[in-house]
Amino acid sequence: MDTKFSVAVHTLVMLSEFDKKLTSNTVATSVGTNASYTRKIISLLKKVDLPDRIPGSFDYQLSKPKMK
């Protein structure tokens, strides 16, 4: 399995579960990789409109509403 997939899933789970601001560095620390790799994965996820960047910051949030 490609590491991009596991990092993407990890990132999406963190975006859905964290109530705090979430940066690429926070995700990278959790995954065990560097922030630039995490930003590449986030950019791939942005192509399908999943994460949104919070205006005026380098923080991300999940763009789709949570299911209850």
N, CA, C and O atoms as a CHARMM CRD file, in Angstrom:
* protein
*
  272
    1    1 MET  N      0.85000  -1.17100   0.00000 PROA 1      0.00000
    2    1 MET  CA     0.00000   0.00000   0.00000 PROA 1      0.00000
    3    1 MET  C      0.89900   1.23800   0.00000 PROA 1      0.00000
    4    1 MET  O      1.94100   1.26600   0.65500 PROA 1      0.00000
    5    2 ASP  N      0.48900   2.22700  -0.72300 PROA 2      0.00000
    6    2 ASP  CA     1.22700   3.47200  -0.84800 PROA 2      0.00000
    7    2 ASP  C      1.13900   4.27600   0.45300 PROA 2      0.00000
    8    2 ASP  O      0.08300   4.31800   1.08400 PROA 2      0.00000
    9    3 THR  N      2.22500   4.90500   0.85000 PROA 3      0.00000
   10    3 THR  CA     2.20700   5.71200   2.06900 PROA 3      0.00000
   11    3 THR  C      1.33900   6.95600   1.90900 PROA 3      0.00000
   12    3 THR  O      0.84200   7.49700   2.89600 PROA 3      0.00000
   13    4 LYS  N      1.15600   7.41000   0.67300 PROA 4      0.00000
   14    4 LYS  CA     0.28000   8.57200   0.45800 PROA 4      0.00000
   15    4 LYS  C     -1.12500   8.27800   0.96700 PROA 4      0.00000
   16    4 LYS  O     -1.76500   9.13100   1.58100 PROA 4      0.00000
   17    5 PHE  N     -1.59600   7.06400   0.70800 PROA 5      0.00000
   18    5 PHE  CA    -2.94100   6.69400   1.14300 PROA 5      0.00000
   19    5 PHE  C     -3.05700   6.72600   2.66100 PROA 5      0.00000
   20    5 PHE  O     -4.00800   7.29300   3.19700 PROA 5      0.00000
   21    6 SER  N     -2.10700   6.12800   3.35200 PROA 6      0.00000
   22    6 SER  CA    -2.18900   6.07400   4.81500 PROA 6      0.00000
   23    6 SER  C     -2.03900   7.46700   5.43000 PROA 6      0.00000
   24    6 SER  O     -2.69700   7.77600   6.42400 PROA 6      0.00000
   25    7 VAL  N     -1.18500   8.30400   4.85300 PROA 7      0.00000
   26    7 VAL  CA    -1.04200   9.67900   5.36000 PROA 7      0.00000
   27    7 VAL  C     -2.31200  10.47200   5.07200 PROA 7      0.00000
   28    7 VAL  O     -2.73400  11.27800   5.90200 PROA 7      0.00000
   29    8 ALA  N     -2.92700  10.26000   3.91400 PROA 8      0.00000
   30    8 ALA  CA    -4.17300  10.95500   3.58000 PROA 8      0.00000
   31    8 ALA  C     -5.29500  10.56700   4.53700 PROA 8      0.00000
   32    8 ALA  O     -6.03000  11.43100   5.01500 PROA 8      0.00000
   33    9 VAL  N     -5.43000   9.27900   4.81700 PROA 9      0.00000
   34    9 VAL  CA    -6.46700   8.82300   5.74700 PROA 9      0.00000
   35    9 VAL  C     -6.19700   9.37500   7.14200 PROA 9      0.00000
   36    9 VAL  O     -7.11400   9.85500   7.80800 PROA 9      0.00000
   37   10 HSD  N     -4.96200   9.30900   7.58100 PROA 10     0.00000
   38   10 HSD  CA    -4.58400   9.83600   8.89300 PROA 10     0.00000
   39   10 HSD  C     -4.92400  11.32500   8.98100 PROA 10     0.00000
   40   10 HSD  O     -5.45300  11.78800   9.99100 PROA 10     0.00000
   41   11 THR  N     -4.61900  12.06700   7.92100 PROA 11     0.00000
   42   11 THR  CA    -4.90000  13.50200   7.88400 PROA 11     0.00000
   43   11 THR  C     -6.39600  13.76900   7.96200 PROA 11     0.00000
   44   11 THR  O     -6.83300  14.64400   8.71000 PROA 11     0.00000
   45   12 LEU  N     -7.17500  13.02800   7.20300 PROA 12     0.00000
   46   12 LEU  CA    -8.62500  13.22500   7.21900 PROA 12     0.00000
   47   12 LEU  C     -9.23000  12.89000   8.57400 PROA 12     0.00000
   48   12 LEU  O    -10.14400  13.57500   9.03400 PROA 12     0.00000
   49   13 VAL  N     -8.73100  11.85100   9.20800 PROA 13     0.00000
   50   13 VAL  CA    -9.22700  11.50700  10.54300 PROA 13     0.00000
   51   13 VAL  C     -8.88400  12.62100  11.53000 PROA 13     0.00000
   52   13 VAL  O     -9.71700  13.01000  12.34900 PROA 13     0.00000
   53   14 MET  N     -7.66700  13.12600  11.45100 PROA 14     0.00000
   54   14 MET  CA    -7.28400  14.22000  12.35100 PROA 14     0.00000
   55   14 MET  C     -8.13700  15.45900  12.09900 PROA 14     0.00000
   56   14 MET  O     -8.54900  16.12900  13.04600 PROA 14     0.00000
   57   15 LEU  N     -8.40500  15.76800  10.83500 PROA 15     0.00000
   58   15 LEU  CA    -9.24300  16.92500  10.51200 PROA 15     0.00000
   59   15 LEU  C    -10.66400  16.75600  11.04200 PROA 15     0.00000
   60   15 LEU  O    -11.29300  17.72800  11.46000 PROA 15     0.00000
   61   16 SER  N    -11.16300  15.53800  11.02500 PROA 16     0.00000
   62   16 SER  CA   -12.53200  15.31200  11.47600 PROA 16     0.00000
   63   16 SER  C    -12.65800  15.26700  12.99800 PROA 16     0.00000
   64   16 SER  O    -13.72100  15.57100  13.53900 PROA 16     0.00000
   65   17 GLU  N    -11.58900  14.89300  13.68700 PROA 17     0.00000
   66   17 GLU  CA   -11.66500  14.69000  15.12600 PROA 17     0.00000
   67   17 GLU  C    -11.12400  15.83300  15.97600 PROA 17     0.00000
   68   17 GLU  O    -11.53100  15.98600  17.12800 PROA 17     0.00000
   69   18 PHE  N    -10.21700  16.63600  15.43200 PROA 18     0.00000
   70   18 PHE  CA    -9.60300  17.70400  16.21200 PROA 18     0.00000
   71   18 PHE  C    -10.50200  18.92600  16.23800 PROA 18     0.00000
   72   18 PHE  O    -11.00000  19.36100  15.19900 PROA 18     0.00000
   73   19 ASP  N    -10.70600  19.47700  17.41600 PROA 19     0.00000
   74   19 ASP  CA   -11.46300  20.71700  17.54600 PROA 19     0.00000
   75   19 ASP  C    -10.53800  21.92300  17.48700 PROA 19     0.00000
   76   19 ASP  O    -10.98500  23.04400  17.24500 PROA 19     0.00000
   77   20 LYS  N     -9.25000  21.69100  17.70800 PROA 20     0.00000
   78   20 LYS  CA    -8.26200  22.77200  17.66400 PROA 20     0.00000
   79   20 LYS  C     -7.83500  23.02000  16.22600 PROA 20     0.00000
   80   20 LYS  O     -8.18900  22.27400  15.31400 PROA 20     0.00000
   81   21 LYS  N     -7.06100  24.09400  16.04600 PROA 21     0.00000
   82   21 LYS  CA    -6.48300  24.35600  14.73800 PROA 21     0.00000
   83   21 LYS  C     -5.49500  23.24000  14.41200 PROA 21     0.00000
   84   21 LYS  O     -4.77800  22.75200  15.28600 PROA 21     0.00000
   85   22 LEU  N     -5.46900  22.84900  13.15700 PROA 22     0.00000
   86   22 LEU  CA    -4.61500  21.74700  12.74600 PROA 22     0.00000
   87   22 LEU  C     -3.68300  22.21600  11.64300 PROA 22     0.00000
   88   22 LEU  O     -4.13900  22.64500  10.58300 PROA 22     0.00000
   89   23 THR  N     -2.38900  22.13700  11.88400 PROA 23     0.00000
   90   23 THR  CA    -1.39700  22.55400  10.89500 PROA 23     0.00000
   91   23 THR  C     -0.74700  21.32100  10.26500 PROA 23     0.00000
   92   23 THR  O     -0.85900  20.20600  10.77400 PROA 23     0.00000
   93   24 SER  N     -0.07700  21.55200   9.16000 PROA 24     0.00000
   94   24 SER  CA     0.62800  20.44500   8.50400 PROA 24     0.00000
   95   24 SER  C      1.72100  19.89300   9.41000 PROA 24     0.00000
   96   24 SER  O      2.03000  18.70200   9.35700 PROA 24     0.00000
   97   25 ASN  N      2.29900  20.74200  10.23200 PROA 25     0.00000
   98   25 ASN  CA     3.32900  20.28600  11.17000 PROA 25     0.00000
   99   25 ASN  C      2.73600  19.36100  12.23600 PROA 25     0.00000
  100   25 ASN  O      3.36700  18.37800  12.62600 PROA 25     0.00000
  101   26 THR  N      1.53600  19.67000  12.70400 PROA 26     0.00000
  102   26 THR  CA     0.86500  18.81700  13.68800 PROA 26     0.00000
  103   26 THR  C      0.58400  17.44000  13.09800 PROA 26     0.00000
  104   26 THR  O      0.81300  16.41800  13.74400 PROA 26     0.00000
  105   27 VAL  N      0.08700  17.42500  11.86800 PROA 27     0.00000
  106   27 VAL  CA    -0.19200  16.15400  11.19400 PROA 27     0.00000
  107   27 VAL  C      1.10400  15.38700  10.96500 PROA 27     0.00000
  108   27 VAL  O      1.16200  14.17900  11.19500 PROA 27     0.00000
  109   28 ALA  N      2.13600  16.07800  10.51700 PROA 28     0.00000
  110   28 ALA  CA     3.41900  15.43200  10.24100 PROA 28     0.00000
  111   28 ALA  C      4.00100  14.78900  11.49800 PROA 28     0.00000
  112   28 ALA  O      4.53500  13.68100  11.43900 PROA 28     0.00000
  113   29 THR  N      3.90200  15.46700  12.61100 PROA 29     0.00000
  114   29 THR  CA     4.40300  14.91500  13.86600 PROA 29     0.00000
  115   29 THR  C      3.63400  13.65400  14.23600 PROA 29     0.00000
  116   29 THR  O      4.22400  12.67100  14.68300 PROA 29     0.00000
  117   30 SER  N      2.32400  13.68200  14.05000 PROA 30     0.00000
  118   30 SER  CA     1.49700  12.52900  14.38200 PROA 30     0.00000
  119   30 SER  C      1.78000  11.34600  13.46600 PROA 30     0.00000
  120   30 SER  O      1.80500  10.20200  13.92000 PROA 30     0.00000
  121   31 VAL  N      1.98900  11.60800  12.19300 PROA 31     0.00000
  122   31 VAL  CA     2.23900  10.55200  11.21500 PROA 31     0.00000
  123   31 VAL  C      3.66900  10.03300  11.29800 PROA 31     0.00000
  124   31 VAL  O      3.92900   8.85900  11.03700 PROA 31     0.00000
  125   32 GLY  N      4.58700  10.91300  11.66300 PROA 32     0.00000
  126   32 GLY  CA     5.99300  10.52600  11.70500 PROA 32     0.00000
  127   32 GLY  C      6.71600  10.84600  10.41600 PROA 32     0.00000
  128   32 GLY  O      7.62200  10.12000  10.00700 PROA 32     0.00000
  129   33 THR  N      6.31900  11.93200   9.77500 PROA 33     0.00000
  130   33 THR  CA     6.95700  12.37200   8.54500 PROA 33     0.00000
  131   33 THR  C      7.25900  13.86000   8.65700 PROA 33     0.00000
  132   33 THR  O      7.11400  14.44200   9.73100 PROA 33     0.00000
  133   34 ASN  N      7.67800  14.47900   7.55700 PROA 34     0.00000
  134   34 ASN  CA     7.95300  15.91300   7.65200 PROA 34     0.00000
  135   34 ASN  C      6.77800  16.71200   7.10300 PROA 34     0.00000
  136   34 ASN  O      5.94200  16.18500   6.36900 PROA 34     0.00000
  137   35 ALA  N      6.72600  17.97300   7.46200 PROA 35     0.00000
  138   35 ALA  CA     5.59400  18.83300   7.13100 PROA 35     0.00000
  139   35 ALA  C      5.45200  19.07500   5.63400 PROA 35     0.00000
  140   35 ALA  O      4.33500  19.23200   5.14300 PROA 35     0.00000
  141   36 SER  N      6.55400  19.11000   4.90300 PROA 36     0.00000
  142   36 SER  CA     6.44600  19.34500   3.46100 PROA 36     0.00000
  143   36 SER  C      5.74600  18.17300   2.76300 PROA 36     0.00000
  144   36 SER  O      4.96700  18.38300   1.83300 PROA 36     0.00000
  145   37 TYR  N      6.02000  16.94900   3.20500 PROA 37     0.00000
  146   37 TYR  CA     5.32500  15.78700   2.64300 PROA 37     0.00000
  147   37 TYR  C      3.83600  15.84800   2.97900 PROA 37     0.00000
  148   37 TYR  O      2.99100  15.53700   2.14000 PROA 37     0.00000
  149   38 THR  N      3.52600  16.24500   4.19400 PROA 38     0.00000
  150   38 THR  CA     2.13100  16.36900   4.61000 PROA 38     0.00000
  151   38 THR  C      1.41500  17.42600   3.77900 PROA 38     0.00000
  152   38 THR  O      0.26400  17.22700   3.39100 PROA 38     0.00000
  153   39 ARG  N      2.07400  18.53900   3.50000 PROA 39     0.00000
  154   39 ARG  CA     1.46100  19.58300   2.66200 PROA 39     0.00000
  155   39 ARG  C      1.19800  19.07400   1.25100 PROA 39     0.00000
  156   39 ARG  O      0.20000  19.45500   0.64000 PROA 39     0.00000
  157   40 LYS  N      2.07100  18.21900   0.71900 PROA 40     0.00000
  158   40 LYS  CA     1.83800  17.62600  -0.60200 PROA 40     0.00000
  159   40 LYS  C      0.57800  16.75900  -0.58800 PROA 40     0.00000
  160   40 LYS  O     -0.22000  16.79500  -1.52500 PROA 40     0.00000
  161   41 ILE  N      0.41000  15.99400   0.46600 PROA 41     0.00000
  162   41 ILE  CA    -0.77700  15.15000   0.59200 PROA 41     0.00000
  163   41 ILE  C     -2.02300  16.01400   0.73400 PROA 41     0.00000
  164   41 ILE  O     -3.05400  15.72700   0.12400 PROA 41     0.00000
  165   42 ILE  N     -1.93200  17.07000   1.53900 PROA 42     0.00000
  166   42 ILE  CA    -3.07000  17.97500   1.71400 PROA 42     0.00000
  167   42 ILE  C     -3.43600  18.62600   0.38500 PROA 42     0.00000
  168   42 ILE  O     -4.61700  18.81400   0.09400 PROA 42     0.00000
  169   43 SER  N     -2.43900  18.97200  -0.42100 PROA 43     0.00000
  170   43 SER  CA    -2.73800  19.57200  -1.72500 PROA 43     0.00000
  171   43 SER  C     -3.46300  18.57900  -2.63300 PROA 43     0.00000
  172   43 SER  O     -4.32800  18.97500  -3.41400 PROA 43     0.00000
  173   44 LEU  N     -3.11900  17.29600  -2.53700 PROA 44     0.00000
  174   44 LEU  CA    -3.84900  16.27300  -3.29500 PROA 44     0.00000
  175   44 LEU  C     -5.29800  16.15600  -2.80300 PROA 44     0.00000
  176   44 LEU  O     -6.22000  15.98500  -3.60000 PROA 44     0.00000
  177   45 LEU  N     -5.48000  16.24800  -1.50200 PROA 45     0.00000
  178   45 LEU  CA    -6.83300  16.18700  -0.94000 PROA 45     0.00000
  179   45 LEU  C     -7.64400  17.42500  -1.31700 PROA 45     0.00000
  180   45 LEU  O     -8.86200  17.35300  -1.48100 PROA 45     0.00000
  181   46 LYS  N     -6.95700  18.56200  -1.45200 PROA 46     0.00000
  182   46 LYS  CA    -7.65500  19.79400  -1.83000 PROA 46     0.00000
  183   46 LYS  C     -8.20700  19.71300  -3.24300 PROA 46     0.00000
  184   46 LYS  O     -9.18700  20.38700  -3.56200 PROA 46     0.00000
  185   47 LYS  N     -7.59300  18.89600  -4.09800 PROA 47     0.00000
  186   47 LYS  CA    -8.09000  18.73000  -5.47100 PROA 47     0.00000
  187   47 LYS  C     -9.48600  18.12300  -5.49100 PROA 47     0.00000
  188   47 LYS  O    -10.23000  18.31900  -6.45100 PROA 47     0.00000
  189   48 VAL  N     -9.85000  17.38800  -4.44200 PROA 48     0.00000
  190   48 VAL  CA   -11.19400  16.81800  -4.34400 PROA 48     0.00000
  191   48 VAL  C    -12.01700  17.53000  -3.27900 PROA 48     0.00000
  192   48 VAL  O    -13.01300  16.99700  -2.78900 PROA 48     0.00000
  193   49 ASP  N    -11.59200  18.73500  -2.92800 PROA 49     0.00000
  194   49 ASP  CA   -12.33300  19.63600  -2.02300 PROA 49     0.00000
  195   49 ASP  C    -12.61400  19.05600  -0.63700 PROA 49     0.00000
  196   49 ASP  O    -13.70200  19.25900  -0.09700 PROA 49     0.00000
  197   50 LEU  N    -11.65400  18.33900  -0.05600 PROA 50     0.00000
  198   50 LEU  CA   -11.86600  17.83000   1.29700 PROA 50     0.00000
  199   50 LEU  C    -11.37900  18.79000   2.38200 PROA 50     0.00000
  200   50 LEU  O    -12.18700  19.16800   3.23000 PROA 50     0.00000
  201   51 PRO  N    -10.12200  19.20400   2.41200 PROA 51     0.00000
  202   51 PRO  CA    -9.73700  20.17400   3.45100 PROA 51     0.00000
  203   51 PRO  C     -9.85900  21.60400   2.93100 PROA 51     0.00000
  204   51 PRO  O     -9.68800  21.86600   1.74000 PROA 51     0.00000
  205   52 ASP  N    -10.15700  22.51800   3.84800 PROA 52     0.00000
  206   52 ASP  CA   -10.16000  23.95000   3.55500 PROA 52     0.00000
  207   52 ASP  C     -9.10100  24.61200   4.41500 PROA 52     0.00000
  208   52 ASP  O     -8.88400  24.22200   5.56300 PROA 52     0.00000
  209   53 ARG  N     -8.44900  25.60300   3.86000 PROA 53     0.00000
  210   53 ARG  CA    -7.52100  26.38100   4.65800 PROA 53     0.00000
  211   53 ARG  C     -8.32800  27.47000   5.36400 PROA 53     0.00000
  212   53 ARG  O     -9.16300  28.13300   4.74900 PROA 53     0.00000
  213   54 ILE  N     -8.07300  27.64700   6.64800 PROA 54     0.00000
  214   54 ILE  CA    -8.75300  28.68300   7.40800 PROA 54     0.00000
  215   54 ILE  C     -8.17400  30.02100   6.97000 PROA 54     0.00000
  216   54 ILE  O     -6.95900  30.21200   7.02900 PROA 54     0.00000
  217   55 PRO  N     -9.02400  30.95800   6.53000 PROA 55     0.00000
  218   55 PRO  CA    -8.52500  32.24400   6.02300 PROA 55     0.00000
  219   55 PRO  C     -7.61800  32.96300   7.01600 PROA 55     0.00000
  220   55 PRO  O     -7.92100  33.04100   8.20700 PROA 55     0.00000
  221   56 GLY  N     -6.50600  33.48500   6.51300 PROA 56     0.00000
  222   56 GLY  CA    -5.57600  34.24400   7.33600 PROA 56     0.00000
  223   56 GLY  C     -4.65300  33.40300   8.19100 PROA 56     0.00000
  224   56 GLY  O     -4.01300  33.92600   9.10400 PROA 56     0.00000
  225   57 SER  N     -4.56900  32.10600   7.91600 PROA 57     0.00000
  226   57 SER  CA    -3.70300  31.24600   8.72400 PROA 57     0.00000
  227   57 SER  C     -3.15500  30.11500   7.85800 PROA 57     0.00000
  228   57 SER  O     -3.45200  30.02800   6.66700 PROA 57     0.00000
  229   58 PHE  N     -2.35900  29.26100   8.47100 PROA 58     0.00000
  230   58 PHE  CA    -1.85000  28.06400   7.80100 PROA 58     0.00000
  231   58 PHE  C     -2.52300  26.82800   8.37100 PROA 58     0.00000
  232   58 PHE  O     -1.96900  25.73100   8.30400 PROA 58     0.00000
  233   59 ASP  N     -3.70300  26.99600   8.92800 PROA 59     0.00000
  234   59 ASP  CA    -4.44000  25.90900   9.55800 PROA 59     0.00000
  235   59 ASP  C     -5.48300  25.35800   8.59200 PROA 59     0.00000
  236   59 ASP  O     -5.93600  26.05300   7.68200 PROA 59     0.00000
  237   60 TYR  N     -5.85200  24.11000   8.80300 PROA 60     0.00000
  238   60 TYR  CA    -6.80800  23.43700   7.93100 PROA 60     0.00000
  239   60 TYR  C     -8.00500  22.95000   8.72700 PROA 60     0.00000
  240   60 TYR  O     -7.92900  22.73400   9.93700 PROA 60     0.00000
  241   61 GLN  N     -9.11100  22.78500   8.01600 PROA 61     0.00000
  242   61 GLN  CA   -10.30100  22.18300   8.60000 PROA 61     0.00000
  243   61 GLN  C    -10.96900  21.32300   7.53700 PROA 61     0.00000
  244   61 GLN  O    -10.72800  21.50900   6.34500 PROA 61     0.00000
  245   62 LEU  N    -11.79300  20.39800   7.95700 PROA 62     0.00000
  246   62 LEU  CA   -12.50000  19.53300   7.02900 PROA 62     0.00000
  247   62 LEU  C    -13.61600  20.33600   6.38400 PROA 62     0.00000
  248   62 LEU  O    -14.38600  20.99500   7.08300 PROA 62     0.00000
  249   63 SER  N    -13.71500  20.29400   5.06100 PROA 63     0.00000
  250   63 SER  CA   -14.69100  21.11700   4.36600 PROA 63     0.00000
  251   63 SER  C    -16.06800  20.46200   4.29700 PROA 63     0.00000
  252   63 SER  O    -17.07100  21.15500   4.13200 PROA 63     0.00000
  253   64 LYS  N    -16.12800  19.16300   4.42000 PROA 64     0.00000
  254   64 LYS  CA   -17.39800  18.46400   4.37900 PROA 64     0.00000
  255   64 LYS  C    -17.96300  18.38000   5.79800 PROA 64     0.00000
  256   64 LYS  O    -17.20900  18.20100   6.75500 PROA 64     0.00000
  257   65 PRO  N    -19.28700  18.50800   5.94000 PROA 65     0.00000
  258   65 PRO  CA   -19.86700  18.41800   7.28700 PROA 65     0.00000
  259   65 PRO  C    -19.72200  17.01400   7.86300 PROA 65     0.00000
  260   65 PRO  O    -19.73000  16.02300   7.13300 PROA 65     0.00000
  261   66 LYS  N    -19.59000  16.94800   9.18300 PROA 66     0.00000
  262   66 LYS  CA   -19.49200  15.65700   9.85800 PROA 66     0.00000
  263   66 LYS  C    -20.85400  14.97100   9.82200 PROA 66     0.00000
  264   66 LYS  O    -21.89200  15.62300   9.94200 PROA 66     0.00000
  265   67 MET  N    -20.83900  13.65900   9.65800 PROA 67     0.00000
  266   67 MET  CA   -22.07800  12.88500   9.68200 PROA 67     0.00000
  267   67 MET  C    -22.37300  12.51400  11.12400 PROA 67     0.00000
  268   67 MET  O    -21.46300  12.21400  11.89600 PROA 67     0.00000
  269   68 LYS  N    -23.63300  12.53700  11.47800 PROA 68     0.00000
  270   68 LYS  CA   -24.01600  12.19200  12.86300 PROA 68     0.00000
  271   68 LYS  C    -24.65500  10.83800  12.91500 PROA 68     0.00000
  272   68 LYS  O    -25.04100  10.37800  13.98900 PROA 68     0.00000
